[in-house]
Amino acid sequence: QVQLVESGGGLVQAGGSLRLSCAASGIISSVFNPSTVNWYRQAPGKQRELVARIDRNSIANYADSVKDRFTISRDNARKRVYLQMNSLKPGDAAVYYCDGQFYGRGLWGPGTQITVSS
């Protein structure tokens, strides 16, 4: 089954860190490796927003709100994309999703919840 699954979410105090993982399964390496993978987040009552993306060459882009705090990386051998989140703020609380285009269609994971206590 072709799917993306996020993990690593949870409850953290403001100023803390979390590392999210996006695991791809059912996707062969020749399809996964050249694909751009994105991390999005959606807070209650807000639109889904792009947090970070990483392309086939591991070139990363970030939303201004997370720049210098979050780091996206990929491990093609394991077919995983990570989001290291440092200096977390209450405003970072949301459901985080990864997505990518594989086999000609967009694929989303079910999301992982991040809660940040102040």
Buried (B, 14 or more C-beta within 10 A) or exposed (E): EEBBBBEBBEEBEBEBEBEBBBBBEBBEEEBBEEBBBBBBBBBEEEEBEEBBBBBEEEEBBBBEEBEEBBBBBBEBEEBBBBBBBBEBBEEBBBBBBBBBEBEEEEBBBEBBEBEBEE
